[in-house]
């Protein structure tokens, strides 16, 4: 097939998370070539007329959609699948509706709660309804890739929460909220679309090795994007929950499939969990089209399932072409 790998358009000095999109695009294109497909790369143009020209030149059978931001904003990402769908183009990953809902963390949490799927309590400005004393983590409501998430994001006390969120809004803009901090084990569950339903890949726990006492256990921006940092070196994926804790694994698998179905996900996705004080998994975030560079979590999970990088890319493209 002819496959167009469509990625975010990068500015002159993009941050590490945006650079990763281009790394992934090149890796996917190379894998497609090894699979015998004809691959081309292009940056996503936000206007339809320019996109029409890109599509005409590529003459693609399928678009591998790796657009993670538009004009540097994650909340605009659904524009890519929306424009592709309007043109009848087959593309990988989630559709615009699923992406729009899951990109909004507050809307995601409301949908989860309505469906009876546990997610930590939350509160948002300006009213801060339900905000109580305790420990909270302050997050962007619409940006992904652990946007400005670090130790300072974990705060204690209602007044401190409100002040920190206000500071984030002043410095970075956008919408911010506070989520009850669940200081438990963390699992990242990746899923792949299959005709019979989603396949749940082996589920890694993110282990915080040699972590200083009293330091918040979070996978922040440095852990994800600065390979030289302490956080990156000491947050380690550890597989084996299916073998060592089958009951917990079964619960994680059940909730992952329910979440996939609730949001109408497709292609591939990652769902992040924490284990609460009762031993129950709670959903933190739902990630459509998660990172797929060779060092990404879904790639590691696929390898545990016996799928190499080419196999993973082939499965994702195949699911898009078959729709």
Secondary structure, 3 states (H helix, E strand, C coil): CEEEEEECCCCCCCCHHHHHHHHHHHHHHHHHHHCCCEEEEEECCCCHHHHHHHHHHHCCCEEEEECCCECCEHHHCHHHHHHHHHCCCCECCCCHHHHHHHHCHHHHHHHHHHCCCCCCCEEECCCCCCCCCCEEEEEECCCCCCCCCCHHHEEECHHHHHHHHHHHHHHHCCCEEEEECCCCCEEEEEEECCCCCCEECCCEEEEECCCCCCCCCCCCHHHHHCCCCHHHHHEEEECCHHHHCHHHHHHHHHHHHHHHHHHCCCCEEEEEEEECCCCCEEEEEEEECCCCCCCCHHHHHHHHCCCCHHHHHHHHHHHHHHC
